[in-house]
């Protein structure tokens, strides 16, 4: 056994290089290329308001299913390891770890002096409890639960996790939040070890976090308080941003960016990055017209992804063709992005072959709190009308989307963006026929077989080849209409520095600071 297996070291190196060299490379309007907002001398103290358009699903970190909520609670909780802005994984509650050569045994040494927000010390029992609780909540059908064999505590500073079979990507799963075993109500009384601690939450209005004065990592956070203000209407949120009652707001449209840039006084910096999302029109493959692969392929030919990119993101998004982001370069198959060109005539031919020469009705469910999804759906409706498909948009509240579309799969098509972890399997496992989060109802025996081989592979080159084969399978069978990894335009009050992009769901407020006055 040795510190980090050779395979994992190579995996992290390749992912880090990819994120620094392509989709993960971020820049601002006013500075040289970096993955943070414009620099300035940091000061301690101050408070900010972060504007967001969706409510939080849960404050229990083991119950969260959406990227927005994960991005917020990233500030409250930590795991044995945590992601960095460059795509690495670094020790967090653990100070060190080793991975066996066969990737079945993960051994962690706990960091000295880490305490929960309630002042209690983090123990090995808390870590064991958190892992086992997470596995139970995920359910027996989840990959995490099915892989986990045993969590043991040889001594009060050591936690050993044993898997039923080798899995070289398991370390990324151990970003899962460690919470106190004694806390009987993680939802109503959120307690973690992160740089900020829970102060107050009013559903539909705001979450208030305050500085963790006992945070184990010295020097952070800078701010005394962060308020995540929830404003469901995007136009209202933008108006409040312009008025200065919001300090940071992401997911801006190009029109909103232009509006801010025309404002006098340089009130905001615009920070550009990628959302690291698979933005797509996901298709319910069990819905009768869409159960025919020719119909799904017709939709791929009938939707102009480049037009969507140009109109909504000023051409700065990255076009994709399957369920993987280009930033994960080691695992990404670029050929899928070129598999379908915009070809309405080809789309009509395929529809006629499938028996839908006169088109059909298609309802596109979209969460109303995300303007980029609504705007994308509106463009798609117009484009599909050119090939005879009568598409309509059904705007729904975020909670309804989660229940009806994500959980119950009661929908025809939906425009949404999915995130993932640094583990490539996390992006692709959701298309397994028996996956609980198989939102597309994709059922392909070849896919299931290749996925099983990929998960069992330990060699990086072999694993990468299999993951690329899976992406080609999704593209060829048009599991959904994959569009882009969207550009992310973030408005940051010019008085602030340190805004940092991550390749996973994380709005890291620990790095934000008020600039010293010049």
Secondary structure, 3 states (H helix, E strand, C coil): CECCCHHHHHHHHHHHHHHHHCCCCCEECCCCCCCECCCCCEECCCEEEEEECCCCCCCCCCCCCCHHHHHHHCCCCCCCEEECCCCCEEECCEEEEEECCCCCEEEEEECCCCECCCCCECCHHHHHHHHHHHHHHHCCCCHHHHHEEEEEEEECCEEEEEECCCCCCHHHHHHCCCCCCCCCCCCCCCCCCCCEEEEEEECCCEEEEEECCCCCCCCCCCCCEEEEEECCCHHHHHHHHHHCCCCEECCCCHHHHHHHHHCCCCCEEEEEEECCCEEEEEECCCCHHHHCHHHHHHHHHHCCHHHHHHHHHCCCCEECCCCCCCCCCCCCCHHHHHCCCCCHHHHHHHHHHCCCCCCCEEEEEEECCCHHHHHHHHHHHHHHHCCCCEEEEEEECHHHHHHHHHHCCCCCEEEEEECCCCCHHHHHHHHCCCCCCCCCCCCCHHHHHHHHHHHHCCCHHHHHHHHHHHHHHHHHCCCEEEEEECEEEEEEECCEECCECCCCCCCCHHHCEEECCC
